[in-house]
Amino acid sequence: MRRERGFPLSSPLIDELEAVSKAGAKAILLLNRRGLTPALHCRSCGETLRCPSCDVALVLHAGAGLRCHHCGYSQPEPEVCPACGSPELSRIGAGTQKLERELAKRFPELELIRLDADTAARPGALAEALARFAATDRAILLGTQMIAKGHHFPGVALAAVVDADAGLSQPDFRAEERTFQLLTQLAGRSGRDAPGRVLIQSFQPDSEAVRFAARHDVEGFLAAELERRRELGYPPFRHLVRIVASGPEQGQTMRLLEEIRDGIPGEELIGPAPLLRLRGRHRAQLVAKSTRPRRIASAAAQLLRAAAPAMRRADLSAVVDVDPQGF
């Protein structure tokens, strides 16, 4: 995609969709971002419109304004930048709603069926969308990761991942694994009853997740990923214990975790480090790598019990998570 200027629709993807249209077949397009655009950015002052309670960009939804996907906060789309008053607001990136509009312009002859958290919110909407796609001969099923797993539709000649890099940017050691899993799962939706094509759009085609998924080389990916985790001391070779503190002030959460860190000697502890603010609460985390996770969790629990009265006065809370599934 570094050589393409037409995101979210590259020239090869347009060519493949034209072939699908001529053949009277179906296509499945995965874009793991809902909404119209993931962020609004001011070209004058550089401000990105963010949720007032969470340190994340507000997502623009067609007809629904700006929304936070963490706490549900919403506001109308502004005409000028609230920071500097400039009208130079740019829509950054693309979500499923924007891709739906682009596809409708280029391929009016194909029925478009969008399936994401917004369209599937109504009871029965998910089953209705899948039934429509199964019943029609020429259609595009566009959606987030819910369309990638377990579906068997005849006549699907193309499965495409519009932005394979979305998952790779997550600050989690499992980002490569989850991206590889999603790519290979979507690839399996194409050509189930006749030859099919798979297309992956990526700005990082040299990443291991994309390279191995393009070859459907599961064993090769597992070998490379296990070696990386062995070198870095990640599961399954060592356990992780994550302690997340939250409170009204960032300094308080950091000091609490520093006290816990100092009270657990003899272990590899990473942090504490600040996290994004969530629902008005400042957060920080301390992570331990160990072959004795129960010892760390028990020691942390004892320290937190001793600090409980002071934590209540300061409105602080903490959670200890052994082998967390997300960071």
Secondary structure in CASP SS format (residue, H / E / C, confidence):
PFRMAT SS
TARGET T0000
AUTHOR 0000-0000-0000
METHOD secondary structure of the structure
MODEL  1
M C 1.00
R C 1.00
R C 1.00
E C 1.00
R C 1.00
G C 1.00
F C 1.00
P C 1.00
L C 1.00
S C 1.00
S H 1.00
P H 1.00
L H 1.00
I H 1.00
D H 1.00
E H 1.00
L H 1.00
E H 1.00
A H 1.00
V H 1.00
S H 1.00
K H 1.00
A H 1.00
G C 1.00
A C 1.00
K E 1.00
A E 1.00
I E 1.00
L E 1.00
L E 1.00
L C 1.00
N C 1.00
R C 1.00
R C 1.00
G C 1.00
L C 1.00
T E 1.00
P C 1.00
A E 1.00
L E 1.00
H E 1.00
C E 1.00
R C 1.00
S C 1.00
C C 1.00
G C 1.00
E C 1.00
T E 1.00
L C 1.00
R E 1.00
C C 1.00
P C 1.00
S C 1.00
C C 1.00
D C 1.00
V C 1.00
A E 1.00
L C 1.00
V E 1.00
L E 1.00
H E 1.00
A C 1.00
G C 1.00
A C 1.00
G E 1.00
L E 1.00
R E 1.00
C C 1.00
H C 1.00
H C 1.00
C C 1.00
G C 1.00
Y C 1.00
S E 1.00
Q E 1.00
P C 1.00
E C 1.00
P C 1.00
E C 1.00
V C 1.00
C C 1.00
P C 1.00
A C 1.00
C C 1.00
G C 1.00
S C 1.00
P C 1.00
E C 1.00
L E 1.00
S E 1.00
R E 1.00
I E 1.00
G C 1.00
A C 1.00
G C 1.00
T H 1.00
Q H 1.00
K H 1.00
L H 1.00
E H 1.00
R H 1.00
E H 1.00
L H 1.00
A H 1.00
K H 1.00
R H 1.00
F C 1.00
P C 1.00
E C 1.00
L C 1.00
E E 1.00
L E 1.00
I E 1.00
R E 1.00
L E 1.00
D C 1.00
A C 1.00
D C 1.00
T C 1.00
A C 1.00
A C 1.00
R C 1.00
P C 1.00
G C 1.00
A H 1.00
L H 1.00
A H 1.00
E H 1.00
A H 1.00
L H 1.00
A H 1.00
R H 1.00
F H 1.00
A H 1.00
A H 1.00
T C 1.00
D C 1.00
R C 1.00
A E 1.00
I E 1.00
L E 1.00
L E 1.00
G E 1.00
T C 1.00
Q H 1.00
M H 1.00
I H 1.00
A C 1.00
K C 1.00
G C 1.00
H C 1.00
H C 1.00
F C 1.00
P C 1.00
G C 1.00
V E 1.00
A E 1.00
L E 1.00
A E 1.00
A E 1.00
V E 1.00
V C 1.00
D C 1.00
A C 1.00
D C 1.00
A C 1.00
G C 1.00
L C 1.00
S C 1.00
Q C 1.00
P C 1.00
D C 1.00
F C 1.00
R C 1.00
A H 1.00
E H 1.00
E H 1.00
R H 1.00
T H 1.00
F H 1.00
Q H 1.00
L H 1.00
L H 1.00
T H 1.00
Q H 1.00
L H 1.00
A H 1.00
G C 1.00
R C 1.00
S C 1.00
G C 1.00
R C 1.00
D C 1.00
A C 1.00
P C 1.00
G C 1.00
R E 1.00
V E 1.00
L E 1.00
I E 1.00
Q C 1.00
S C 1.00
F C 1.00
Q C 1.00
P C 1.00
D C 1.00
S C 1.00
E H 1.00
A H 1.00
V H 1.00
R H 1.00
F H 1.00
A H 1.00
A H 1.00
R C 1.00
H C 1.00
D C 1.00
V H 1.00
E H 1.00
G H 1.00
F H 1.00
L H 1.00
A H 1.00
A H 1.00
E H 1.00
L H 1.00
E H 1.00
R H 1.00
R H 1.00
R H 1.00
E H 1.00
L H 1.00
G C 1.00
Y C 1.00
P C 1.00
P C 1.00
F C 1.00
R C 1.00
H E 1.00
L E 1.00
V E 1.00
R E 1.00
I E 1.00
V E 1.00
A E 1.00
S E 1.00
G E 1.00
P C 1.00
E C 1.00
Q H 1.00
G H 1.00
Q H 1.00
T H 1.00
M H 1.00
R H 1.00
L H 1.00
L H 1.00
E H 1.00
E H 1.00
I H 1.00
R H 1.00
D H 1.00
G C 1.00
I C 1.00
P C 1.00
G C 1.00
E C 1.00
E E 1.00
L E 1.00
I E 1.00
G E 1.00
P E 1.00
A E 1.00
P E 1.00
L E 1.00
L E 1.00
R E 1.00
L E 1.00
R C 1.00
G C 1.00
R E 1.00
H E 1.00
R E 1.00
A E 1.00
Q E 1.00
L E 1.00
V E 1.00
A E 1.00
K E 1.00
S E 1.00
T C 1.00
R C 1.00
P H 1.00
R H 1.00
R H 1.00
I H 1.00
A H 1.00
S H 1.00
A H 1.00
A H 1.00
A H 1.00
Q H 1.00
L H 1.00
L H 1.00
R H 1.00
A H 1.00
A H 1.00
A H 1.00
P H 1.00
A H 1.00
M H 1.00
R H 1.00
R H 1.00
A H 1.00
D C 1.00
L C 1.00
S E 1.00
A E 1.00
V E 1.00
V E 1.00
D E 1.00
V E 1.00
D C 1.00
P C 1.00
Q C 1.00
G C 1.00
F C 1.00
END
